[in-house]
């Protein structure tokens, strides 16, 4: 995997052979809404270099601090929509059932289908079976 972004909050890597982009959320909490918006934009910018229709996305949020206050939800909406739309498939690796419930709600709200699991192997199998564009 080739790392395309690393900061205190996210690591983004691309595996062109497996056709998977992996976004890993670190355990570092955000200090402000402005910081959330800045880091979300950094992710979106890093993902802009990827042909999304030919790739799948694995979001690993196991280490993310639990948070679902309204200001946080509003600020992360940009990441949830701007970062995930257009990928052949999206999978989310969670560490808790509460995390899975939150991601399911996000999926309903933003209309992007995601497979959600705490089993990384299951998610990788799902992503590997994604249809690819014919470009």
Order of alpha helices (4+ residues) and beta strands (2+ residues): beta-beta-beta-alpha-beta-alpha-beta-alpha-beta-alpha
